[in-house]
């Protein structure tokens, strides 16, 4: 069997049409059983309902005595009700169609016996059997069960024809029965084959959709790992040139004290594993503080606050992150306790996306340069602040003046080191 688009479908048994993949067959049985349960129950109910009036009509319309027709008809009605009750157990297609085929075979055999006894085999008997075949067609009986049921009915019909001693000829009845049986089997085989093919196609489409959704989610997460959410959204919407002014942000740079001589004592794998563990911890802290990681350059880690959400406390959030990063670094052992230098400056920046194939979001401006220089000159294990940032956080953090520092490529400026939270901040 081939799928739409020349996709190879899973193999099927040529006789029973069952999927050779056991797991797939189980899924089909449950799914098709859920779909067919109401129809199966309706057929059993119809059998129970029809046998009751038939039990009383047969003695009037045929030569059947009431003492035979009525008990038999009511018994068949009761059997049909039992099948209705068993419909709760029949939660797979095989169970449903096994019960339905047993009921149909019993109905057909009883009909042929009654028609033979009542002298109504020509016309009425064959018409009733064809009605049963039609009900089986409506219920979309599985081919294998339809074939078994047809064999049972065929044997019963042949016996009834052999025992018939009436004046009428049954040649036309035999022809009609054979044509109806063959036609219903061919139609049911085509229906089941198409039904199974449709099920497999829908399953493939669903699985492909789920995989595409998973891959899309992975891609989305990768994009969010390298771009701020608002920038990623603009790129998805088709914006190609992204350049914005940010009037007030706080930029943090942090790097490992003595990283170059440290790296010389480690293997390449050990260096990568060290940075991976450390930066993974930093990434988690950045997410917890609601800030944006911009990039890493070697052992240098860059973060910005106030970029996507211009809240007034971006400097506080960045300083709190810096303290958490210092603590995180001390938890990593790299030939001794690891320390960071952290520099933070607040002010305006320009932000935008560069590149077409390997896009990256970056920041430019004096604020970025000053933050980088502050990190270079910062005391190990402490946060080095510009005066601009100090003024934004001084109500929450005690800051120690470090005098004027000569920043590379920049004029001299007053700088400060964070001592710790103020008493007011501790009391909050």
C-alpha positions in Angstrom: 0.0 0.0 0.0 1.3 3.4 -0.9 0.6 6.7 0.8 -0.2 10.0 -0.7 2.9 11.7 -2.1 4.5 8.3 -2.8 5.2 7.7 0.9 5.7 4.0 1.7 3.0 2.9 4.1 3.4 0.2 6.7 2.8 -3.4 5.3 -0.6 -5.2 5.7 -1.6 -8.8 5.8 -3.0 -9.6 2.4 -5.9 -11.7 3.7 -7.0 -9.9 6.9 -5.7 -6.4 6.0 -4.2 -6.1 9.5 -1.2 -3.9 9.9 2.0 -6.0 10.4 3.2 -3.4 12.8 1.6 -4.7 16.1 1.7 -1.3 17.8 0.1 0.4 14.8 -2.6 -2.3 14.6 -3.4 -1.7 18.3 -3.7 2.0 17.8 -6.0 1.4 14.8 -8.2 -1.1 16.8 -8.7 1.4 19.6 -9.3 4.4 17.4 -11.6 2.7 14.9 -13.4 1.0 17.9 -14.1 4.4 19.4 -15.4 5.6 16.1 -17.6 2.6 15.4 -19.0 1.8 18.9 -22.1 3.9 18.6 -22.9 2.3 15.2 -22.3 -1.2 16.5 -24.6 -0.5 19.5 -27.3 0.9 17.1 -27.2 -2.3 15.0 -27.6 -4.5 18.1 -30.5 -2.3 19.3 -32.1 -2.4 15.9 -31.9 -6.2 16.0 -33.5 -6.3 19.4 -36.3 -3.9 18.4 -37.1 -5.6 15.1 -37.3 -9.1 16.4 -40.1 -8.3 18.8 -42.7 -7.2 16.2 -41.4 -9.9 13.8 -42.2 -12.5 16.4 -45.9 -11.6 16.2 -46.0 -10.8 12.5 -44.5 -14.0 11.3 -47.5 -16.2 12.4 -49.8 -13.9 10.5 -47.8 -13.5 7.3 -46.5 -17.1 7.1 -47.5 -20.6 8.0 -45.4 -20.5 11.2 -47.3 -21.5 14.3 -47.3 -18.8 17.0 -45.9 -21.2 19.6 -42.7 -21.4 17.5 -42.5 -17.9 16.0 -43.1 -15.9 19.2 -40.6 -17.6 21.5 -37.9 -17.7 18.9 -38.4 -14.1 18.0 -38.4 -12.9 21.6 -35.3 -15.1 22.3 -33.4 -13.4 19.4 -34.5 -10.0 20.7 -33.1 -11.0 24.1 -29.8 -12.2 22.5 -29.5 -8.8 20.7 -30.0 -7.0 24.0 -27.2 -9.1 25.5 -24.9 -7.9 22.6 -26.0 -4.3 23.4 -24.9 -4.9 27.0 -21.6 -6.3 25.9 -20.9 -3.2 23.8 -19.2 -1.7 26.8 -16.7 -4.5 26.7 -16.2 -4.2 23.0 -13.7 -1.3 23.0 -11.8 -2.5 19.9 -12.9 -3.0 16.4 -12.2 -6.7 16.5 -14.4 -7.2 19.6 -17.2 -5.2 18.0 -17.1 -7.0 14.7 -16.7 -10.4 16.3 -19.9 -9.8 18.3 -21.7 -8.2 15.4 -20.8 -11.2 13.1 -22.0 -13.7 15.7 -25.3 -11.8 16.0 -25.7 -11.5 12.2 -24.9 -15.2 11.7 -27.3 -16.2 14.4 -30.0 -13.9 13.0 -29.5 -15.2 9.4 -29.5 -18.9 10.5 -32.7 -18.4 12.5 -34.3 -16.5 9.7 -33.5 -19.3 7.2 -34.9 -21.9 9.6 -38.1 -20.0 10.2 -38.5 -19.2 6.5 -38.0 -22.9 5.6 -40.5 -24.1 8.3 -43.0 -21.4 7.4 -42.8 -22.0 3.6 -41.4 -18.5 3.0 -37.9 -19.3 1.9 -38.4 -18.0 -1.7 -38.6 -14.2 -1.7 -39.0 -13.5 2.0 -36.1 -15.6 3.3 -33.6 -14.4 0.8 -34.8 -10.8 1.2 -34.2 -11.0 4.9 -30.7 -12.4 4.4 -29.9 -9.6 2.0 -31.1 -7.1 4.5 -28.6 -8.6 7.0 -25.8 -8.2 4.5 -26.9 -4.6 4.0 -26.7 -3.9 7.7 -23.2 -5.4 7.7 -22.3 -3.1 4.9 -23.6 -0.1 6.8 -21.6 -1.1 9.9 -18.5 -1.3 7.8 -17.7 -4.8 9.1 -14.1 -5.8 8.9 -13.5 -8.0 5.8 -12.2 -11.0 7.7 -15.4 -11.1 9.9 -17.6 -10.4 6.9 -16.1 -13.3 5.1 -16.6 -15.7 8.1 -20.1 -14.4 8.5 -20.8 -14.9 4.8 -19.5 -18.5 5.0 -21.8 -19.3 7.9 -24.8 -17.7 6.1 -23.8 -19.4 2.9 -23.7 -22.8 4.5 -27.0 -22.2 6.2 -28.5 -21.0 2.9 -27.3 -24.1 1.0 -28.7 -26.4 3.7 -32.1 -24.5 3.6 -32.2 -24.7 -0.2 -31.4 -28.4 -0.1 -34.2 -29.1 2.4 -36.7 -26.9 0.6 -39.5 -29.1 -0.8 -41.9 -26.4 -2.1 -43.1 -25.8 -5.6 -41.1 -22.6 -6.3 -37.7 -22.6 -8.0 -34.9 -21.1 -6.0 -32.5 -20.4 -8.9 -33.0 -16.7 -8.8 -32.8 -16.6 -5.0 -29.5 -18.4 -5.1 -28.2 -16.0 -7.8 -29.3 -12.9 -5.8 -27.8 -14.3 -2.6 -24.5 -15.1 -4.3 -24.3 -11.7 -5.9 -25.2 -9.8 -2.7 -22.7 -11.8 -0.7 -19.9 -11.3 -3.2 -20.7 -7.6 -3.7 -20.8 -6.9 0.0 -17.5 -8.6 0.6 -15.8 -6.7 -2.2 -17.2 -3.4 -1.0 -16.3 -4.1 2.6 -12.7 -5.0 1.6 -12.3 -1.7 -0.3 -13.9 0.2 2.6 -11.6 -1.3 5.2 -8.5 -0.9 3.0 -9.3 2.8 2.4 -10.2 3.3 6.1 -6.9 1.8 7.2 -5.0 3.9 4.6 -6.8 7.1 5.9 -5.9 6.2 9.5 -2.3 5.7 8.6 -2.2 9.0 6.6 -3.7 10.9 9.5 -1.3 9.3 11.9 1.7 10.2 9.6 0.4 13.8 9.3 -0.2 14.0 13.1 3.3 12.7 13.8 4.9 15.0 11.3 3.0 18.0 12.7 4.1 17.1 16.2 7.7 16.8 15.1 7.5 20.1 13.2 6.0 21.7 16.3 8.9 20.2 18.4 11.5 21.4 16.0 9.8 24.9 15.8 9.9 25.0 19.6 13.6 24.1 19.6 14.3 26.7 16.9 12.3 29.3 18.9 14.3 28.5 22.0 17.6 28.7 20.2 16.5 32.1 18.8 15.6 33.3 22.2 18.9 32.1 23.5 20.7 34.5 21.2 18.2 37.3 20.7 15.9 39.2 23.1 12.3 38.1 22.8 11.1 41.4 21.3 13.8 41.4 18.7 13.1 37.8 17.8 9.5 38.7 17.3 10.3 41.5 15.0 12.5 39.3 12.9 9.8 36.7 12.6 7.4 39.4 11.4 9.8 40.1 8.6 11.6 43.2 9.8 15.1 43.0 8.4 16.8 46.3 9.6 16.6 46.6 13.3 18.4 49.5 15.0 17.0 51.2 18.1 18.0 53.8 20.6 17.8 52.9 24.2 18.0 56.0 26.4 18.7 54.3 29.7 20.0 50.8 30.3 22.6 49.2 32.6 25.4 47.2 31.0 27.4 44.5 32.9 30.6 42.9 31.9 32.2 40.1 33.9 35.3 38.0 33.3 37.4 35.5 35.2 40.3 36.8 37.2 43.6 35.3 35.9 41.8 33.3 33.1 44.7 33.3 30.7 47.3 31.7 32.9 44.6 29.4 34.3 43.7 28.2 30.7 47.3 27.5 30.0 47.3 24.9 32.8 44.2 23.1 31.5 43.4 21.0 28.4 41.1 22.4 25.8 38.3 20.1 26.9 38.7 21.2 30.5 38.6 24.9 29.6 35.4 24.4 27.6 33.8 22.4 30.3 34.7 25.0 32.9 33.3 27.9 30.9 30.2 25.8 30.0 29.4 25.1 33.6 30.0 28.6 34.7 28.1 30.3 32.0 25.2 27.9 32.3 24.9 29.1 35.9 25.1 32.7 34.8 22.4 32.1 32.1 20.1 30.7 34.8 20.7 33.8 37.0 20.1 36.2 34.1 16.7 34.5 33.5 15.8 34.7 37.2 16.6 38.4 37.3 14.6 39.2 34.1 17.6 40.5 32.2 19.1 40.0 28.7 22.4 38.2 28.0 24.0 39.8 25.0 27.0 37.6 24.3 30.2 35.9 25.6 33.6 36.7 24.2 36.1 34.2 25.6 35.7 34.3 29.3 33.9 37.7 29.1 30.1 37.7 29.8 27.9 40.6 28.8 24.4 41.4 30.2 22.1 44.4 29.9 19.1 45.5 31.9 16.3 47.8 30.8 16.5 46.8 27.2 13.2 45.2 26.5 11.4 46.5 29.6 12.5 50.0 30.4 11.8 49.7 34.1 13.4 52.2 36.4 15.2 49.6 38.5 17.3 48.1 35.8 20.5 49.2 37.6 19.3 47.4 40.8 18.6 44.2 38.9 22.0 44.3 37.2 23.8 44.9 40.4 21.9 42.1 42.1 22.8 39.9 39.2 26.5 40.8 39.6 26.5 39.8 43.2 24.8 36.5 42.3 27.4 35.9 39.6 30.3 36.5 42.1 28.7 34.0 44.4 28.2 31.5 41.6 31.8 31.8 40.4 33.1 31.1 43.9 31.2 27.8 43.8 33.4 26.6 40.9 36.8 25.1 41.5 39.4 25.8 38.9 42.8 25.1 40.5 41.5 27.1 43.4 38.6 29.4 44.2 37.4 31.2 41.1 36.9 35.0 41.2 35.3 37.5 38.8 35.8 41.1 37.9 32.5 42.8 37.3 31.9 46.3 35.8 28.6 48.1 35.5 27.7 51.4 33.8 24.3 53.0 33.1 23.4 55.2 30.2 22.1 55.3 26.6 23.0 52.7 24.0 22.2 51.8 20.4 21.0 48.2 19.8 20.5 46.3 16.6 20.8 43.1 14.6 23.8 42.5 12.5 24.4 39.8 9.9 22.1 38.0 7.5 23.0 34.3 7.8 24.3 34.2 11.4 22.4 37.1 13.0 23.4 38.5 16.3 22.0 41.3 18.5 24.6 43.7 19.9 24.9 47.0 21.7 27.1 50.0 20.8 27.9 53.3 22.5 29.9 54.9 25.2 27.9 53.1 27.9 29.1 49.7 26.6 32.7 50.9 26.4 32.7 52.3 29.9 31.2 49.2 31.4 33.9 47.1 29.7 36.7 49.4 31.0 35.2 49.3 34.5 35.4 45.5 34.4 39.0 45.6 33.3 40.0 47.8 36.2 37.6 46.3 38.8 38.9 44.8 42.0 38.7 41.0 42.0 35.5 39.6 43.6 33.7 42.9 43.6 31.4 45.0 41.4 33.0 48.1 39.9 30.4 50.9 39.3 30.4 54.1 37.5 29.0 57.2 39.2 26.0 57.1 37.0 25.1 53.6 38.2 26.0 54.3 41.8 23.4 57.1 41.9 20.8 54.7 40.7 21.5 52.1 43.4 22.8 54.0 46.4 19.5 53.8 48.2 19.7 50.0 48.2 23.5 49.3 48.1 26.3 50.8 50.1 29.1 51.8 47.7 32.7 52.5 48.5 34.4 55.4 46.6 37.5 54.2 44.7 38.5 57.7 43.6 39.0 58.7 40.0 40.1 55.9 37.5 41.7 56.5 34.2 39.7 54.3 31.8 41.4 53.1 28.6 40.3 55.3 25.7 38.2 57.4 28.0 38.6 60.4 30.4 39.1 60.0 34.1 35.9 59.3 36.1 34.9 58.6 39.6 34.2 54.9 40.3 32.8 52.9 43.2 32.7 49.3 44.5 29.6 47.7 45.9 30.0 46.8 49.6 26.5 45.3 50.2 22.8 46.1 50.7 21.9 49.1 52.8 20.2 48.7 56.2 17.0 49.9 54.6 17.3 47.3 51.8 17.9 44.6 54.3 14.9 45.6 56.3 12.6 45.5 53.3 
